[in-house]
């Protein structure tokens, strides 16, 4: 565990998030915002994971609280055909855009399971795209958690690798290939196994199933240098 510097504005945001979640939840900010803290980059978008309350119940709770700092609450339903396997609640707190999901379980991409269970932080971490995006900021304990044991060191060394076998990770969402390109542009070193997976024609073919909108969004981020 370690700590990161939090601005007063961010502290107000995190305090607001604690008000919105149930007392049984241990909310964590994961991925880009935590990563960018270490890279000294600005970030106005936060991804938050919940370990207790089902997502729809969270969205209903947020709407019922009617907090003046919160608006734009909505739920985006999962769409496995577009490699989107979990529901997402989006909202705006102050001027921050927040995406909230439940922790992913080990088999969250299995569409045969009608009622997906909430996973553990460890399961969620290993289901993410890159180890540098598996760092969690625990809002209650105010500490950074590195469940894969690789996130902090890989970020320090600017090393790109996937938490699991890269072929399996890219198959979960082929759009992850474009995210790798974004970090290569920043001078990150590419793991050899990940490099081989990126060149796999089967992975390239899976990109055909991704919507133009999602591809354009990732491409724009590459061009604009938005990481």
TORSESE-402929 format. One record per residue (C-alpha): x, y, z; residue in three letters. Coordinates in Angstrom, 2 decimals, padded with zeros to 5 digits. Each point is the difference from the previous one (the first is absolute). Layout:
<atom><x>X</x><y>Y</y><z>Z</z><r>ALA</r></atom>
...
//
This chain:
<atom><x>000.00</x><y>000.00</y><z>000.00</z><r>UNK</r></atom>
<atom><x>001.05</x><y>003.61</y><z>-000.59</z><r>UNK</r></atom>
<atom><x>-001.49</x><y>003.45</y><z>-000.11</z><r>UNK</r></atom>
<atom><x>-000.37</x><y>002.61</y><z>-002.74</z><r>UNK</r></atom>
<atom><x>-000.43</x><y>003.78</y><z>000.23</z><r>UNK</r></atom>
<atom><x>-003.65</x><y>001.08</y><z>-000.08</z><r>UNK</r></atom>
<atom><x>-001.07</x><y>003.58</y><z>-000.76</z><r>UNK</r></atom>
<atom><x>-002.70</x><y>001.70</y><z>002.05</z><r>UNK</r></atom>
<atom><x>-002.40</x><y>-000.18</y><z>-002.95</z><r>UNK</r></atom>
<atom><x>000.66</x><y>-003.72</y><z>-000.39</z><r>UNK</r></atom>
<atom><x>-000.44</x><y>-000.53</y><z>003.72</z><r>UNK</r></atom>
<atom><x>-003.42</x><y>001.65</y><z>-000.18</z><r>UNK</r></atom>
<atom><x>-000.87</x><y>-002.28</y><z>-002.90</z><r>UNK</r></atom>
<atom><x>001.07</x><y>-003.14</y><z>001.86</z><r>UNK</r></atom>
<atom><x>-001.94</x><y>001.10</y><z>003.08</z><r>UNK</r></atom>
<atom><x>-003.08</x><y>000.39</y><z>-002.19</z><r>UNK</r></atom>
<atom><x>000.48</x><y>-003.50</y><z>-001.37</z><r>UNK</r></atom>
<atom><x>000.07</x><y>-001.41</y><z>003.54</z><r>UNK</r></atom>
<atom><x>-003.36</x><y>001.65</y><z>000.65</z><r>UNK</r></atom>
<atom><x>-001.47</x><y>-001.57</y><z>-003.13</z><r>UNK</r></atom>
<atom><x>001.00</x><y>-003.61</y><z>000.71</z><r>UNK</r></atom>
<atom><x>-001.38</x><y>-002.32</y><z>002.65</z><r>UNK</r></atom>
<atom><x>001.94</x><y>-000.40</y><z>003.24</z><r>UNK</r></atom>
<atom><x>000.62</x><y>-003.63</y><z>-000.94</z><r>UNK</r></atom>
<atom><x>001.88</x><y>000.99</y><z>-003.15</z><r>UNK</r></atom>
<atom><x>003.73</x><y>000.51</y><z>-000.19</z><r>UNK</r></atom>
<atom><x>000.17</x><y>002.26</y><z>-003.08</z><r>UNK</r></atom>
<atom><x>003.23</x><y>000.21</y><z>-001.96</z><r>UNK</r></atom>
<atom><x>001.18</x><y>002.22</y><z>-002.83</z><r>UNK</r></atom>
<atom><x>001.81</x><y>-002.18</y><z>-002.52</z><r>UNK</r></atom>
<atom><x>002.09</x><y>000.42</y><z>-003.12</z><r>UNK</r></atom>
<atom><x>000.67</x><y>003.27</y><z>-001.77</z><r>UNK</r></atom>
<atom><x>-000.43</x><y>002.51</y><z>002.82</z><r>UNK</r></atom>
<atom><x>002.28</x><y>-001.97</y><z>002.34</z><r>UNK</r></atom>
<atom><x>002.54</x><y>-000.67</y><z>-002.77</z><r>UNK</r></atom>
<atom><x>000.05</x><y>003.65</y><z>-001.04</z><r>UNK</r></atom>
<atom><x>000.65</x><y>001.08</y><z>003.57</z><r>UNK</r></atom>
<atom><x>003.33</x><y>-001.84</y><z>-000.17</z><r>UNK</r></atom>
<atom><x>000.71</x><y>001.37</y><z>-003.49</z><r>UNK</r></atom>
<atom><x>-000.83</x><y>003.55</y><z>001.16</z><r>UNK</r></atom>
<atom><x>-002.69</x><y>000.34</y><z>-002.68</z><r>UNK</r></atom>
<atom><x>-003.40</x><y>001.70</y><z>000.40</z><r>UNK</r></atom>
<atom><x>-003.10</x><y>-002.21</y><z>-000.05</z><r>UNK</r></atom>
<atom><x>-003.64</x><y>001.07</y><z>000.32</z><r>UNK</r></atom>
<atom><x>-001.55</x><y>-003.43</y><z>-000.63</z><r>UNK</r></atom>
<atom><x>-000.19</x><y>-002.55</y><z>002.80</z><r>UNK</r></atom>
<atom><x>-000.85</x><y>-003.70</y><z>-000.14</z><r>UNK</r></atom>
<atom><x>-001.44</x><y>-001.25</y><z>003.27</z><r>UNK</r></atom>
<atom><x>-000.66</x><y>-003.62</y><z>001.02</z><r>UNK</r></atom>
<atom><x>-002.43</x><y>-001.20</y><z>002.66</z><r>UNK</r></atom>
<atom><x>000.46</x><y>-003.26</y><z>001.90</z><r>UNK</r></atom>
<atom><x>-003.41</x><y>-000.36</y><z>001.66</z><r>UNK</r></atom>
<atom><x>-002.98</x><y>001.88</y><z>-001.42</z><r>UNK</r></atom>
<atom><x>-001.34</x><y>-001.16</y><z>-003.41</z><r>UNK</r></atom>
<atom><x>000.38</x><y>002.74</y><z>-002.57</z><r>UNK</r></atom>
<atom><x>-003.69</x><y>000.63</y><z>-000.65</z><r>UNK</r></atom>
<atom><x>-000.61</x><y>000.37</y><z>003.73</z><r>UNK</r></atom>
<atom><x>002.85</x><y>002.52</y><z>000.15</z><r>UNK</r></atom>
<atom><x>-001.49</x><y>002.07</y><z>-002.83</z><r>UNK</r></atom>
<atom><x>-003.40</x><y>000.01</y><z>001.70</z><r>UNK</r></atom>
<atom><x>001.58</x><y>001.08</y><z>003.28</z><r>UNK</r></atom>
<atom><x>001.88</x><y>002.87</y><z>-001.68</z><r>UNK</r></atom>
<atom><x>-003.19</x><y>001.22</y><z>-001.68</z><r>UNK</r></atom>
<atom><x>-001.95</x><y>-000.14</y><z>003.26</z><r>UNK</r></atom>
<atom><x>002.59</x><y>001.98</y><z>001.98</z><r>UNK</r></atom>
<atom><x>-000.35</x><y>003.00</y><z>-002.34</z><r>UNK</r></atom>
<atom><x>003.42</x><y>001.42</y><z>000.86</z><r>UNK</r></atom>
<atom><x>000.43</x><y>003.50</y><z>-001.53</z><r>UNK</r></atom>
<atom><x>003.53</x><y>-000.80</y><z>-001.17</z><r>UNK</r></atom>
<atom><x>-001.16</x><y>-003.07</y><z>-001.96</z><r>UNK</r></atom>
<atom><x>-001.76</x><y>-000.06</y><z>-003.36</z><r>UNK</r></atom>
<atom><x>-000.27</x><y>-001.95</y><z>-003.24</z><r>UNK</r></atom>
<atom><x>-000.52</x><y>-003.36</y><z>001.71</z><r>UNK</r></atom>
<atom><x>-000.70</x><y>-002.82</y><z>-002.46</z><r>UNK</r></atom>
<atom><x>000.63</x><y>-003.70</y><z>-000.51</z><r>UNK</r></atom>
<atom><x>001.55</x><y>-001.43</y><z>-003.17</z><r>UNK</r></atom>
<atom><x>-001.02</x><y>-003.62</y><z>-000.38</z><r>UNK</r></atom>
<atom><x>002.48</x><y>-002.68</y><z>-000.98</z><r>UNK</r></atom>
<atom><x>000.32</x><y>-000.96</y><z>-003.67</z><r>UNK</r></atom>
<atom><x>002.08</x><y>-003.16</y><z>-000.49</z><r>UNK</r></atom>
<atom><x>-000.19</x><y>000.35</y><z>-003.79</z><r>UNK</r></atom>
<atom><x>002.13</x><y>003.13</y><z>000.41</z><r>UNK</r></atom>
<atom><x>002.29</x><y>-001.66</y><z>002.58</z><r>UNK</r></atom>
<atom><x>-001.73</x><y>001.91</y><z>002.81</z><r>UNK</r></atom>
<atom><x>-000.75</x><y>-002.63</y><z>002.63</z><r>UNK</r></atom>
<atom><x>-001.04</x><y>002.05</y><z>003.04</z><r>UNK</r></atom>
<atom><x>-002.49</x><y>002.76</y><z>000.77</z><r>UNK</r></atom>
<atom><x>001.43</x><y>003.46</y><z>000.64</z><r>UNK</r></atom>
<atom><x>-001.45</x><y>002.90</y><z>001.94</z><r>UNK</r></atom>
<atom><x>001.20</x><y>003.42</y><z>-001.13</z><r>UNK</r></atom>
<atom><x>-000.38</x><y>003.24</y><z>001.91</z><r>UNK</r></atom>
<atom><x>001.59</x><y>003.41</y><z>000.38</z><r>UNK</r></atom>
<atom><x>001.15</x><y>001.26</y><z>003.39</z><r>UNK</r></atom>
<atom><x>001.07</x><y>003.64</y><z>-000.01</z><r>UNK</r></atom>
<atom><x>001.81</x><y>000.05</y><z>-003.38</z><r>UNK</r></atom>
<atom><x>001.35</x><y>-003.57</y><z>000.15</z><r>UNK</r></atom>
<atom><x>-001.41</x><y>-002.79</y><z>-002.18</z><r>UNK</r></atom>
<atom><x>-000.39</x><y>-003.23</y><z>001.98</z><r>UNK</r></atom>
<atom><x>-000.56</x><y>-003.53</y><z>-001.34</z><r>UNK</r></atom>
<atom><x>-001.06</x><y>-002.51</y><z>002.63</z><r>UNK</r></atom>
<atom><x>-000.03</x><y>-003.80</y><z>-000.37</z><r>UNK</r></atom>
<atom><x>000.04</x><y>-003.02</y><z>002.26</z><r>UNK</r></atom>
<atom><x>003.23</x><y>-001.94</y><z>000.44</z><r>UNK</r></atom>
<atom><x>000.36</x><y>-002.49</y><z>-002.85</z><r>UNK</r></atom>
<atom><x>-000.03</x><y>-003.67</y><z>000.87</z><r>UNK</r></atom>
<atom><x>002.32</x><y>-002.54</y><z>-001.61</z><r>UNK</r></atom>
<atom><x>-002.50</x><y>-001.09</y><z>-002.69</z><r>UNK</r></atom>
<atom><x>-001.71</x><y>003.36</y><z>-000.59</z><r>UNK</r></atom>
<atom><x>000.14</x><y>-000.45</y><z>-003.81</z><r>UNK</r></atom>
<atom><x>-001.99</x><y>-003.26</y><z>000.17</z><r>UNK</r></atom>
<atom><x>-003.33</x><y>000.99</y><z>-001.59</z><r>UNK</r></atom>
<atom><x>-001.59</x><y>-003.32</y><z>001.03</z><r>UNK</r></atom>
<atom><x>-000.11</x><y>001.22</y><z>003.61</z><r>UNK</r></atom>
<atom><x>-003.20</x><y>002.06</y><z>000.33</z><r>UNK</r></atom>
<atom><x>000.73</x><y>001.49</y><z>003.44</z><r>UNK</r></atom>
<atom><x>003.64</x><y>000.99</y><z>000.31</z><r>UNK</r></atom>
<atom><x>001.35</x><y>000.10</y><z>003.53</z><r>UNK</r></atom>
<atom><x>002.13</x><y>002.83</y><z>001.34</z><r>UNK</r></atom>
<atom><x>003.66</x><y>-000.96</y><z>-000.11</z><r>UNK</r></atom>
<atom><x>002.88</x><y>000.59</y><z>002.38</z><r>UNK</r></atom>
<atom><x>002.61</x><y>002.76</y><z>-000.43</z><r>UNK</r></atom>
<atom><x>002.52</x><y>-002.67</y><z>-001.04</z><r>UNK</r></atom>
<atom><x>-002.33</x><y>-001.44</y><z>-002.67</z><r>UNK</r></atom>
<atom><x>-000.75</x><y>003.48</y><z>-001.27</z><r>UNK</r></atom>
<atom><x>003.68</x><y>000.96</y><z>-000.20</z><r>UNK</r></atom>
<atom><x>000.94</x><y>-003.04</y><z>-002.07</z><r>UNK</r></atom>
<atom><x>-002.89</x><y>000.66</y><z>-002.38</z><r>UNK</r></atom>
<atom><x>001.32</x><y>003.45</y><z>-000.94</z><r>UNK</r></atom>
<atom><x>001.91</x><y>000.94</y><z>-003.12</z><r>UNK</r></atom>
<atom><x>003.48</x><y>000.92</y><z>001.25</z><r>UNK</r></atom>
<atom><x>001.79</x><y>-000.33</y><z>003.33</z><r>UNK</r></atom>
<atom><x>000.56</x><y>003.77</y><z>000.11</z><r>UNK</r></atom>
<atom><x>-003.79</x><y>000.34</y><z>000.11</z><r>UNK</r></atom>
<atom><x>-000.47</x><y>-002.40</y><z>002.92</z><r>UNK</r></atom>
<atom><x>000.75</x><y>002.50</y><z>002.77</z><r>UNK</r></atom>
<atom><x>-002.90</x><y>000.76</y><z>002.34</z><r>UNK</r></atom>
<atom><x>-000.47</x><y>002.98</y><z>002.27</z><r>UNK</r></atom>
<atom><x>-002.05</x><y>-001.14</y><z>002.98</z><r>UNK</r></atom>
<atom><x>-002.13</x><y>003.01</y><z>000.89</z><r>UNK</r></atom>
<atom><x>-000.68</x><y>-001.13</y><z>003.56</z><r>UNK</r></atom>
<atom><x>003.58</x><y>-000.86</y><z>000.95</z><r>UNK</r></atom>
<atom><x>001.53</x><y>002.69</y><z>-002.27</z><r>UNK</r></atom>
<atom><x>002.66</x><y>-002.40</y><z>-001.26</z><r>UNK</r></atom>
<atom><x>001.06</x><y>-001.43</y><z>-003.36</z><r>UNK</r></atom>
<atom><x>-000.39</x><y>-003.76</y><z>-000.39</z><r>UNK</r></atom>
<atom><x>001.98</x><y>-002.07</y><z>-002.51</z><r>UNK</r></atom>
<atom><x>-001.76</x><y>-003.38</y><z>-000.08</z><r>UNK</r></atom>
<atom><x>002.02</x><y>-001.47</y><z>-002.90</z><r>UNK</r></atom>
<atom><x>003.29</x><y>000.95</y><z>001.66</z><r>UNK</r></atom>
<atom><x>001.14</x><y>001.33</y><z>-003.39</z><r>UNK</r></atom>
<atom><x>-001.78</x><y>003.32</y><z>-000.46</z><r>UNK</r></atom>
<atom><x>002.27</x><y>002.34</y><z>001.93</z><r>UNK</r></atom>
<atom><x>003.27</x><y>-001.49</y><z>-001.29</z><r>UNK</r></atom>
<atom><x>-001.19</x><y>-000.13</y><z>-003.62</z><r>UNK</r></atom>
<atom><x>-001.17</x><y>003.61</y><z>000.19</z><r>UNK</r></atom>
<atom><x>003.35</x><y>001.07</y><z>001.45</z><r>UNK</r></atom>
<atom><x>001.88</x><y>-001.87</y><z>-002.74</z><r>UNK</r></atom>
<atom><x>-002.47</x><y>001.06</y><z>-002.74</z><r>UNK</r></atom>
<atom><x>-000.53</x><y>-003.66</y><z>-000.88</z><r>UNK</r></atom>
<atom><x>-003.12</x><y>-001.19</y><z>-001.83</z><r>UNK</r></atom>
<atom><x>-001.36</x><y>-003.46</y><z>000.72</z><r>UNK</r></atom>
<atom><x>-003.36</x><y>-001.60</y><z>000.69</z><r>UNK</r></atom>
<atom><x>-000.97</x><y>-001.50</y><z>003.37</z><r>UNK</r></atom>
<atom><x>-000.88</x><y>-003.33</y><z>-001.67</z><r>UNK</r></atom>
<atom><x>001.02</x><y>-001.69</y><z>-003.25</z><r>UNK</r></atom>
<atom><x>-000.09</x><y>002.86</y><z>-002.54</z><r>UNK</r></atom>
<atom><x>-002.02</x><y>-001.99</y><z>-002.54</z><r>UNK</r></atom>
<atom><x>-002.74</x><y>-000.61</y><z>002.58</z><r>UNK</r></atom>
<atom><x>000.06</x><y>003.63</y><z>001.15</z><r>UNK</r></atom>
<atom><x>-000.28</x><y>001.38</y><z>-003.56</z><r>UNK</r></atom>
<atom><x>-002.77</x><y>-002.45</y><z>-000.90</z><r>UNK</r></atom>
<atom><x>-002.11</x><y>001.34</y><z>002.89</z><r>UNK</r></atom>
<atom><x>-000.01</x><y>003.36</y><z>-001.78</z><r>UNK</r></atom>
<atom><x>002.01</x><y>000.35</y><z>-003.26</z><r>UNK</r></atom>
<atom><x>-000.15</x><y>003.79</y><z>000.34</z><r>UNK</r></atom>
<atom><x>002.70</x><y>-000.42</y><z>002.63</z><r>UNK</r></atom>
<atom><x>002.48</x><y>-000.26</y><z>-002.89</z><r>UNK</r></atom>
<atom><x>-000.55</x><y>003.70</y><z>-000.70</z><r>UNK</r></atom>
<atom><x>000.49</x><y>000.87</y><z>003.66</z><r>UNK</r></atom>
<atom><x>003.40</x><y>-001.68</y><z>-000.11</z><r>UNK</r></atom>
<atom><x>000.90</x><y>002.27</y><z>-002.92</z><r>UNK</r></atom>
<atom><x>-000.88</x><y>003.03</y><z>002.10</z><r>UNK</r></atom>
<atom><x>002.61</x><y>-000.90</y><z>002.60</z><r>UNK</r></atom>
<atom><x>002.60</x><y>-000.99</y><z>-002.56</z><r>UNK</r></atom>
<atom><x>-000.31</x><y>003.58</y><z>-001.23</z><r>UNK</r></atom>
<atom><x>001.06</x><y>001.10</y><z>003.50</z><r>UNK</r></atom>
<atom><x>003.17</x><y>-002.08</y><z>-000.20</z><r>UNK</r></atom>
<atom><x>-001.12</x><y>-003.06</y><z>001.96</z><r>UNK</r></atom>
<atom><x>001.93</x><y>-003.22</y><z>-000.64</z><r>UNK</r></atom>
<atom><x>-002.06</x><y>-002.85</y><z>-001.46</z><r>UNK</r></atom>
<atom><x>000.08</x><y>-003.49</y><z>001.52</z><r>UNK</r></atom>
<atom><x>001.05</x><y>-002.60</y><z>-002.61</z><r>UNK</r></atom>
<atom><x>-003.02</x><y>-002.25</y><z>000.59</z><r>UNK</r></atom>
<atom><x>-002.32</x><y>002.97</y><z>-000.35</z><r>UNK</r></atom>
<atom><x>001.76</x><y>001.04</y><z>-003.21</z><r>UNK</r></atom>
<atom><x>-000.57</x><y>-003.47</y><z>-001.47</z><r>UNK</r></atom>
<atom><x>-003.67</x><y>000.11</y><z>000.97</z><r>UNK</r></atom>
<atom><x>-000.45</x><y>003.37</y><z>-001.73</z><r>UNK</r></atom>
<atom><x>001.29</x><y>-001.55</y><z>-003.23</z><r>UNK</r></atom>
<atom><x>-002.38</x><y>-002.97</y><z>000.22</z><r>UNK</r></atom>
<atom><x>-002.43</x><y>000.04</y><z>-002.94</z><r>UNK</r></atom>
<atom><x>-002.75</x><y>-001.49</y><z>002.16</z><r>UNK</r></atom>
<atom><x>000.16</x><y>003.03</y><z>002.29</z><r>UNK</r></atom>
<atom><x>-000.07</x><y>002.33</y><z>-003.00</z><r>UNK</r></atom>
<atom><x>-003.09</x><y>-001.77</y><z>-001.37</z><r>UNK</r></atom>
<atom><x>-001.84</x><y>000.55</y><z>003.28</z><r>UNK</r></atom>
<atom><x>000.38</x><y>003.77</y><z>-000.47</z><r>UNK</r></atom>
<atom><x>-002.61</x><y>-000.27</y><z>-002.76</z><r>UNK</r></atom>
<atom><x>-002.65</x><y>-000.52</y><z>002.67</z><r>UNK</r></atom>
<atom><x>000.73</x><y>003.31</y><z>001.74</z><r>UNK</r></atom>
<atom><x>-002.31</x><y>002.93</y><z>-000.73</z><r>UNK</r></atom>
<atom><x>001.35</x><y>002.92</y><z>-001.99</z><r>UNK</r></atom>
<atom><x>-000.88</x><y>002.32</y><z>002.87</z><r>UNK</r></atom>
<atom><x>002.26</x><y>-001.84</y><z>002.48</z><r>UNK</r></atom>
<atom><x>002.85</x><y>-000.21</y><z>-002.51</z><r>UNK</r></atom>
<atom><x>-000.30</x><y>003.70</y><z>-000.81</z><r>UNK</r></atom>
<atom><x>000.04</x><y>000.89</y><z>003.70</z><r>UNK</r></atom>
<atom><x>003.25</x><y>-001.92</y><z>000.57</z><r>UNK</r></atom>
<atom><x>001.54</x><y>001.36</y><z>-003.21</z><r>UNK</r></atom>
<atom><x>-000.80</x><y>003.57</y><z>001.04</z><r>UNK</r></atom>
<atom><x>001.71</x><y>-000.62</y><z>003.35</z><r>UNK</r></atom>
<atom><x>003.13</x><y>-001.17</y><z>-001.82</z><r>UNK</r></atom>
<atom><x>000.06</x><y>003.08</y><z>-002.22</z><r>UNK</r></atom>
<atom><x>-000.75</x><y>002.44</y><z>002.83</z><r>UNK</r></atom>
<atom><x>002.40</x><y>-001.66</y><z>002.43</z><r>UNK</r></atom>
<atom><x>-002.84</x><y>-000.54</y><z>002.49</z><r>UNK</r></atom>
<atom><x>001.16</x><y>-002.80</y><z>002.27</z><r>UNK</r></atom>
//
